Amino acid sequence: MARKRYSDEDILKLLREIELHLASGGDVAAACRSAGVSDATYYSWRKKFGGMAKSQLSELKSLEKENSRLKKIVADLELDKLILKESLDFLKPKA
């Protein structure tokens, strides 16, 4: 079976479809089969995106983007700190 990559918006839409199927009295296996995903995929998506609205999804994306930007800044600062420390050790007179 070929693997598909779903966008986050598509995942939210599929989760809503499955939830509607479950609310009408269907079981998880049949709902997942009708959506074209496996049970395990449904449960992992529900764990990650369960109860999330589109506005919350966009906020999550922006927070993840900001977090990666801040991690890069911290890595650059740590590198600068290491370079300065090594240059200071090199310039110290040896007694």
N, C-alpha and C positions, 0 to 999 in steps of 0.2 A: 504494500500500500504506500502510495506516495505521501510524503510529508508536506503539510501546508503550513505556512507562516501566517498567522492572523495578526492584524493590528489590534491594539488595545480596544479601540472602538468596536471592532468586529467581535471581540471576545465578550464585551459587555452586552452586545446585541444577542449573541448566542446564549449567554447565560440567562438573559431575560426570557428568550424563547423556551429554554429548558425549564425554567421556573414556572412559566405559564402552563407547560405540559404537565408538570408535576402537580400544580394547583388544581388542574382539571381531573386529577385522579390517576394519572399515569405513573409508571415506575421509572426509576432513574435510567435503567438500561435502554428502554424504549425511547425515552426522551433524548438520550445521547445519540442513539442510532439515528433518530430523525434529524438531529442537528449535524450529524456527520463527524462526531468526535467520540473518543473512548471515555469510559467511566473515569479512568485515572486522570485524563486530561480535564474532565469536568471538575473533579474534586480539587485538583491543583489550581485551576482557574478560580474556583469558588473560594479557595483559601486566600488567594492573592487579591482578587477583585470583588469578593462577595459584599453586597450591600453598598457598592460604590456607584456614585452618579457620574455623569460626564464632567461636571464641574470639578468634582474631587479627583477625577482621573487627570485632568489638565493640571490641577494643582500638584498632584503627585509627580507628573512629568517635569514640571518646572522645578520642584524641590530636588529631584534626582539630578537635573542639569546643574543646578546651583551647587549641589554637593560635589559633583565631579570637578567643577571649576575650583571650588575651595580646596579640594584634595591636591590639585595640580599646583595651586599657590603654595600650600604647605610643603610640598615636595621641593619646589624651587627654593623656598626659604631655607629648608634644611640643607640643601646643597650649598647655598651661599654661606651658611653658617660653618659647614665643614671646610670649605675652601678658606675662609677667614681664619679658622682655627689652625689649619695646617700652615698657612703663611705666617701666622704669629709664632708658631713653634719653630719655623725655619729662621725667622729673623732674631729670635732670642739668642743672646750671646751664650756660648757654651762655657761653663765655668769648670 
